[in-house]
């Protein structure tokens, strides 16, 4: 871990280094004063690299030794909780809620999936708008407005009585997708090249925590009149609206976080404005054509395709009977399995990722994950084979070991975010670039889970490859990530050349 993280917890924003003037030829790490004097051959190599991959970037004028403003990062991580809490808060009861509207049991799955997909599809449509707004109006007002909107939408959704009301209010919630893009931009602007890995490990952990809290809130507080008859049972409202209370709880979380952000969070747009190059503002198409941007977006989409596919099918696989291709887990075992995975991911994100990234860079972490992912997926069909032959001890030893170790692939998500930050042509394009990346991710989240679960169902229903058709296909796709990473630009490799030089000189 960088010493600048642990040695101080200063809360001031990182101002640009006044000794460095912005220009189109400013190298990526110009603000690092300890860079060695290069020979003529090395200078020529750097010039060629800059010509190929572009110059400038988000961190060009930052004081690389500035401390991470921990209070601001904490507030941003708190804000990060709101979107996953709101999204996953309905998961425990959405099927029952749909059925209560009079939908036939055979159609419940269709409408539940439709409601979730529409949320992501709506978010995709407005993501670029919020990114541009954050770049022009300011990060803080867009973040606060988005959280207030999510708070209102979740409360209204809980009081829905018909399918159309559920669809309308869920889409209304999807309109306020500005939290994700704005928080990413603000964390980048509150960190430096040295501290961004630590900052985004907190960000990723907050997202996982939000998923956990959302499912706990939804599962614990739905139908409160039935579960807590001595208190909520006395209020007729909760008999008429059994899903309103979890919506109110999530809404309360959103309102508190929105107020904290409004009064305690510091604006960071001035950093982007201070670093403007003076060039004309780039359009979205120009931004996509900037050096390295399309390549980084391709890698990001590939990684999240694997993630969305796995997270959609894994619970279904764990629940499916052993004889047709699953693990045959009871709900309690499924919760245990997912809980262990969540704890393991937290360990990898908080403890392992920052030093790995600092020492080896973004590209190295992505390649480790690319090498591990096929084996991580392979354990699932192998586990089914062990259960078919009643080798349960071997199943649990193998599954738990690989689950704990393999959860390290979650580091790829932060690595992708850092690659996006590094490839951004300038500060003023950071919000819009993040918006484009997130819009594409939302689009995949709207369709990939449905395709993945359908493919798994086909394999199970028709006993294709022992019910393992989906996993065999996903293993093949995961194996391709190693080759896709060959297009990762050098600028997005995340190698901190200044730090390595210091270490070599000290040695």
C-alpha positions in Angstrom: 0.0 0.0 0.0 1.3 3.4 -0.9 2.7 5.3 2.1 0.7 8.3 1.1 -2.5 6.5 1.9 -1.6 5.3 5.4 0.5 8.2 6.6 -2.3 10.9 6.4 -6.0 11.3 6.1 -6.1 14.8 4.8 -9.4 16.0 3.5 -8.4 18.7 1.0 -8.9 18.2 -2.7 -5.8 17.5 -4.7 -4.9 20.7 -6.5 -2.9 20.6 -9.7 0.8 20.9 -9.4 1.5 24.6 -10.3 5.0 23.7 -11.5 3.6 21.8 -14.5 1.9 23.6 -17.3 -0.8 21.7 -19.2 -0.3 21.1 -22.8 -0.9 18.5 -25.5 2.5 17.0 -25.0 2.4 16.7 -21.2 3.5 13.1 -20.4 1.3 10.9 -18.2 3.4 11.2 -15.1 4.9 14.6 -15.6 4.0 15.6 -12.1 6.4 13.0 -10.6 9.6 14.9 -9.9 11.7 11.8 -9.4 11.6 10.6 -13.0 15.1 9.7 -14.3 16.8 11.5 -17.1 16.3 9.4 -20.2 18.8 8.6 -22.8 18.2 9.5 -26.4 17.0 6.0 -27.3 14.6 5.9 -24.4 13.3 9.4 -25.3 12.7 8.3 -28.9 10.8 5.2 -27.6 8.6 7.3 -25.3 7.9 9.7 -28.1 6.8 6.9 -30.4 4.6 5.5 -27.6 3.0 8.8 -27.0 2.4 9.3 -30.7 0.7 5.8 -30.8 -1.3 5.9 -27.6 -1.9 9.6 -27.1 -0.7 12.0 -24.4 -2.4 13.8 -21.6 -4.9 12.3 -19.2 -6.8 12.6 -16.0 -3.8 12.6 -13.6 -1.3 14.7 -15.5 -1.2 17.7 -13.2 -2.0 16.0 -9.9 0.4 16.0 -6.9 1.1 12.3 -6.9 2.1 12.4 -3.2 -1.1 14.0 -2.0 -3.0 12.0 0.7 -6.3 10.4 0.0 -9.1 12.5 1.5 -10.7 9.8 3.5 -13.8 11.7 4.7 -14.7 12.5 1.1 -14.1 9.0 0.0 -16.2 7.7 2.8 -19.1 9.9 1.8 -18.8 8.8 -1.8 -18.7 5.1 -0.8 -21.8 5.8 1.3 -23.5 7.3 -1.7 -22.4 4.2 -3.7 -24.6 2.0 -1.4 -27.8 3.7 -2.6 -28.0 2.3 -6.2 -27.4 -1.4 -5.4 -29.5 -1.2 -2.3 -32.4 0.1 -4.4 -31.8 -2.3 -7.3 -31.4 -5.5 -5.2 -33.8 -4.5 -2.4 -36.7 -5.9 -4.4 -35.1 -9.2 -5.4 -36.3 -11.2 -2.4 -40.0 -10.4 -3.0 -40.4 -9.4 -6.6 -41.7 -12.8 -7.7 -44.4 -12.8 -4.9 -45.2 -9.2 -5.6 -45.8 -9.9 -9.3 -48.0 -12.9 -8.4 -50.0 -10.9 -6.0 -51.1 -8.6 -8.8 -53.0 -11.6 -10.4 -50.4 -12.8 -12.8 -50.4 -16.6 -13.4 -47.6 -18.4 -11.7 -46.3 -19.6 -15.1 -45.8 -16.0 -16.2 -44.2 -14.6 -13.0 -40.7 -15.2 -14.2 -41.3 -13.3 -17.4 -42.7 -10.2 -15.7 -40.0 -10.3 -12.9 -37.3 -10.4 -15.5 -39.0 -7.7 -17.6 -39.2 -5.3 -14.6 -35.5 -5.8 -13.9 -34.5 -5.4 -17.5 -36.5 -2.2 -18.0 -34.6 -0.6 -15.0 -31.3 -1.3 -16.7 -32.5 -0.4 -20.2 -33.8 3.0 -18.9 -30.5 3.6 -17.1 -28.7 2.9 -20.4 -30.7 5.6 -22.2 -30.0 8.4 -19.7 -26.5 7.6 -18.6 -24.7 9.7 -21.2 -27.0 12.6 -20.4 -26.1 12.4 -16.7 -22.4 12.2 -17.5 -22.6 15.4 -19.6 -24.6 17.1 -17.0 -22.0 16.3 -14.3 -19.3 17.6 -16.6 -21.1 20.9 -17.1 -23.3 21.7 -14.1 -21.2 20.0 -11.4 -20.7 16.6 -9.8 -22.4 17.3 -6.5 -25.8 18.6 -7.6 -26.2 15.7 -10.1 -25.3 13.2 -7.4 -27.7 14.7 -4.9 -30.5 14.9 -7.4 -30.0 11.3 -8.5 -30.1 10.0 -4.9 -33.3 12.0 -4.1 -34.8 10.5 -7.3 -33.9 7.0 -6.3 -35.3 7.5 -2.8 -38.7 8.7 -4.2 -38.8 5.9 -6.9 -38.2 3.1 -4.4 -40.9 4.3 -2.1 -43.4 4.5 -4.9 -42.5 1.1 -6.2 -43.2 -0.5 -2.9 -46.8 0.8 -3.1 -47.5 -0.5 -6.5 -50.6 -2.6 -6.9 -50.5 -3.5 -10.6 -47.9 -4.6 -13.1 -48.1 -1.4 -15.0 -47.5 0.6 -11.8 -44.4 -1.6 -11.1 -43.1 -1.1 -14.6 -43.6 2.7 -14.5 -42.0 3.2 -11.1 -39.1 0.9 -11.8 -38.4 2.8 -15.1 -38.7 6.1 -13.1 -36.0 4.8 -10.8 -33.9 3.9 -13.8 -34.0 7.5 -14.9 -31.9 8.6 -11.9 -28.9 6.6 -12.9 -26.5 9.6 -12.4 -25.1 8.2 -9.1 -22.9 5.6 -10.7 -21.2 7.8 -13.3 -20.9 10.8 -10.9 -19.4 8.9 -8.0 -16.8 7.3 -10.3 -15.7 10.7 -11.6 -15.6 12.2 -8.1 -13.5 9.3 -6.7 -11.1 9.7 -9.6 -10.8 13.5 -8.9 -10.3 12.9 -5.1 -7.4 10.5 -5.8 -4.1 10.4 -7.6 -2.3 7.9 -9.7 -0.9 6.4 -6.5 -4.1 6.3 -4.5 -6.8 5.6 -7.0 -6.4 1.8 -6.6 -7.1 2.1 -2.8 -10.0 4.5 -3.4 -11.7 2.2 -6.0 -11.2 -0.8 -3.8 -13.4 1.0 -1.2 -15.8 1.9 -4.0 -16.1 -1.8 -5.2 -16.5 -3.0 -1.6 -19.3 -0.5 -1.0 -21.1 -1.8 -4.1 -20.9 -5.4 -2.8 -22.1 -4.2 0.7 -25.0 -2.5 -1.0 -26.1 -5.7 -2.7 -25.9 -7.5 0.7 -27.9 -4.8 2.5 -30.5 -4.5 -0.2 -31.3 -8.3 -0.1 -31.4 -8.2 3.7 -33.7 -5.2 3.8 -36.0 -6.7 1.2 -36.1 -10.1 2.7 -36.5 -8.9 6.3 -39.1 -6.2 5.9 -41.5 -7.4 3.2 -45.0 -8.2 4.6 -44.2 -6.7 8.0 -47.8 -7.0 9.1 -47.4 -10.8 8.9 -43.9 -11.0 10.3 -44.4 -8.4 13.1 -48.1 -8.6 14.0 -47.7 -6.9 17.4 -46.5 -3.7 15.8 -47.0 -3.4 12.0 -50.0 -5.8 12.2 -52.0 -3.1 13.9 -51.6 -0.7 11.0 -54.0 -1.4 8.1 -51.7 0.3 5.6 -49.1 -2.5 5.9 -51.8 -5.1 5.3 -52.9 -3.3 2.1 -49.3 -2.5 1.0 -47.1 -5.4 2.2 -44.1 -4.3 0.1 -44.2 -0.6 1.1 -42.0 -0.9 4.2 -38.8 -2.2 2.6 -39.3 0.5 0.0 -39.5 3.1 2.7 -36.4 1.8 4.4 -34.4 2.0 1.2 -35.9 5.4 0.5 -34.8 6.5 4.0 -31.2 5.3 3.2 -31.3 7.3 0.0 -32.6 10.5 1.6 -30.0 10.4 4.4 -27.2 9.9 2.0 -28.5 12.6 -0.3 -28.6 15.1 2.5 -25.1 14.1 3.7 -23.8 14.6 0.1 -25.6 17.9 -0.2 -24.1 19.4 2.9 -20.8 17.6 3.4 -19.5 16.5 0.0 -17.1 18.9 -1.8 -17.5 19.7 -5.4 -14.7 18.4 -7.7 -15.7 19.8 -11.1 -13.3 22.8 -10.6 -10.4 20.3 -10.9 -11.6 19.3 -14.3 -12.0 23.0 -15.3 -8.6 23.8 -14.0 -7.1 21.2 -16.2 -8.9 22.1 -19.4 -6.6 22.2 -22.4 -8.4 25.0 -24.1 -9.3 22.7 -27.0 -12.9 22.4 -28.3 -15.1 20.1 -26.4 -15.1 16.5 -27.7 -18.3 15.0 -29.0 -19.2 11.5 -27.9 -18.1 10.1 -31.3 -14.8 12.0 -31.1 -14.3 10.6 -27.6 -14.9 7.1 -28.8 -12.3 7.6 -31.5 -9.7 8.9 -29.1 -6.5 6.8 -28.9 -7.1 3.6 -26.8 -10.7 4.4 -25.8 -12.4 1.7 -28.0 -9.9 -0.9 -26.9 -10.5 -0.2 -23.2 -14.3 -0.2 -23.6 -14.0 -3.6 -25.5 -12.0 -5.1 -22.6 -14.5 -3.6 -20.0 -17.5 -5.0 -21.9 -15.9 -8.5 -22.2 -15.2 -8.6 -18.4 -18.7 -7.5 -17.5 -20.3 -9.9 -19.9 -18.6 -12.7 -18.0 -19.7 -11.2 -14.7 -23.3 -10.7 -15.6 -23.6 -14.2 -17.1 -22.1 -15.9 -14.0 -24.1 -13.9 -11.4 -27.4 -14.6 -13.3 -26.9 -18.3 -13.6 -25.0 -19.2 -10.5 -28.0 -19.0 -8.1 -30.1 -21.0 -10.5 -27.4 -23.6 -10.8 -27.1 -23.9 -7.1 -30.8 -24.5 -6.7 -31.2 -26.9 -9.7 -31.4 -30.6 -8.9 -28.2 -32.6 -9.1 -29.5 -35.2 -11.6 -30.3 -32.5 -14.2 -27.1 -30.5 -13.9 -27.2 -28.4 -10.7 -26.0 -28.5 -7.1 -29.4 -29.2 -5.4 -28.8 -26.6 -2.6 -31.4 -25.6 -0.1 -32.0 -21.9 0.3 -29.8 -21.8 3.4 -26.9 -23.4 1.6 -27.3 -21.0 -1.3 -27.2 -18.0 1.1 -24.1 -19.5 2.8 -22.3 -20.0 -0.6 -23.1 -16.5 -1.7 -22.1 -15.1 1.7 -18.7 -16.8 1.5 -18.2 -15.4 -2.0 -19.0 -11.9 -0.8 -16.6 -12.1 2.1 -13.9 -13.5 -0.1 -14.4 -10.7 -2.7 -14.1 -8.1 0.0 -10.8 -9.6 1.1 -9.4 -9.5 -2.4 -10.7 -6.0 -3.1 -9.6 -4.3 0.1 -6.4 -6.3 1.0 -4.9 -7.7 -2.1 -5.8 -5.4 -5.0 -4.1 -2.2 -3.9 -0.6 -3.6 -3.4 -0.9 -5.8 -6.5 -1.9 -2.8 -8.6 0.7 -0.6 -7.1 3.5 -3.1 -7.7 2.5 -4.6 -11.1 -0.2 -2.3 -12.7 -3.7 -2.7 -14.1 -2.8 -4.9 -17.1 -1.1 -7.5 -14.8 -4.1 -7.8 -12.6 -6.4 -8.2 -15.6 -4.2 -11.0 -17.0 -4.2 -12.8 -13.7 -8.0 -12.7 -13.6 -8.2 -13.8 -17.3 -6.1 -16.8 -16.5 -8.2 -17.7 -13.4 -11.7 -17.2 -14.8 -11.9 -20.4 -16.9 -10.8 -22.6 -14.0 -13.2 -20.7 -11.7 -16.1 -21.6 -14.0 -14.9 -25.1 -14.6 -15.4 -26.0 -10.9 -19.2 -25.8 -11.3 -19.7 -28.6 -13.8 -17.0 -30.6 -12.1 -18.8 -30.1 -8.8 -22.0 -31.4 -10.3 -20.1 -34.5 -11.5 -18.8 -35.1 -7.9 -22.3 -34.7 -6.5 -23.7 -37.2 -9.1 -21.2 -39.8 -7.7 -22.0 -38.8 -4.1 -18.5 -37.5 -3.5 -19.7 -34.7 -1.2 -16.5 -34.3 0.9 -14.5 -33.7 -2.3 -17.2 -31.4 -3.6 -17.1 -29.2 -0.5 -13.3 -29.1 -0.3 -12.9 -28.2 -4.0 -15.9 -25.8 -4.2 -15.0 -23.8 -1.1 -11.3 -23.6 -1.9 -12.0 -22.4 -5.5 -14.8 -20.1 -4.3 -12.4 -18.3 -1.8 -9.4 -18.1 -4.2 -11.4 -17.6 -7.4 -13.4 -14.7 -6.0 -10.2 -12.8 -6.7 -11.5 -12.4 -10.3 -13.5 -9.5 -8.8 -10.3 -7.5 -9.0 -10.9 -7.2 -12.7 -13.8 -4.9 -12.2 -11.7 -2.3 -10.4 -8.9 -2.8 -12.9 -11.3 -2.0 -15.7 -12.4 1.2 -14.0 -8.8 2.3 -13.6 -8.1 1.5 -17.2 -11.1 3.8 -18.1 -9.7 6.6 -15.9 -6.2 6.3 -17.4 -7.4 6.3 -21.0 -9.6 9.4 -20.6 -8.1 12.0 -22.9 -8.6 14.8 -20.3 -10.4 15.8 -17.2 -13.4 17.4 -19.0 -14.1 14.1 -20.8 -14.0 11.9 -17.7 -17.7 12.1 -16.8 -18.9 11.5 -20.3 -16.5 8.6 -20.9 -17.6 6.9 -17.7 -21.2 7.5 -18.8 -20.6 5.8 -22.1 -19.0 2.8 -20.4 -21.8 2.5 -17.8 -24.5 2.9 -20.5 -23.0 -0.1 -22.4 -22.8 -2.0 -19.1 -26.5 -1.3 -18.3 -27.4 -2.4 -21.8 -25.6 -5.7 -21.2 -27.2 -6.0 -17.7 -30.6 -5.7 -19.4 -30.1 -8.6 -21.9 -27.2 -10.8 -20.8 -28.9 -12.4 -17.7 -32.0 -13.3 -19.7 -29.9 -14.9 -22.5 -27.7 -16.7 -19.9 -30.5 -18.2 -17.9 -32.3 -19.2 -21.0 -29.2 -21.0 -22.3 -28.8 -22.8 -19.0 -32.4 -23.8 -19.0 -32.1 -25.3 -22.5 -29.1 -27.3 -21.5 -30.9 -28.6 -18.4 -34.2 -29.3 -20.1 -32.7 -31.2 -23.0 -29.8 -32.8 -21.0 -27.2 -31.3 -23.3 -23.7 -32.2 -22.1 -25.3 -33.4 -18.8 -27.0 -30.1 -18.3 -23.6 -28.2 -18.5 -24.1 -26.6 -21.9 -24.0 -23.1 -20.5 -20.9 -23.6 -18.4 -18.9 -25.1 -21.3 -19.8 -22.2 -23.5 -18.9 -19.7 -20.8 -15.6 -21.4 -20.1 -14.7 -21.1 -23.8 -15.7 -17.4 -23.8 -13.7 -16.7 -20.6 -10.6 -18.3 -22.2 -10.8 -15.6 -24.9 -10.3 -12.8 -22.5 -6.5 -13.5 -22.4 -6.4 -12.8 -26.2 -8.7 -9.7 -25.9 -6.3 -8.2 -23.4 -3.6 -8.0 -26.1 -5.4 -4.9 -27.4 -5.1 -3.1 -24.0 -3.3 0.2 -24.7 0.0 0.8 -23.0 -1.5 4.0 -21.5 -4.1 1.8 -19.7 -1.6 -0.7 -18.3 -1.4 1.3 -15.1 2.3 0.9 -14.5 3.6 3.6 -12.1 7.0 4.1 -13.6 7.9 6.8 -11.1 7.4 4.4 -8.2 9.4 1.6 -9.7 12.2 4.0 -10.5 12.4 5.1 -6.9 12.6 1.6 -5.7 15.4 0.7 -8.2 17.4 3.8 -7.1 17.0 2.9 -3.4 18.1 -0.7 -4.2 
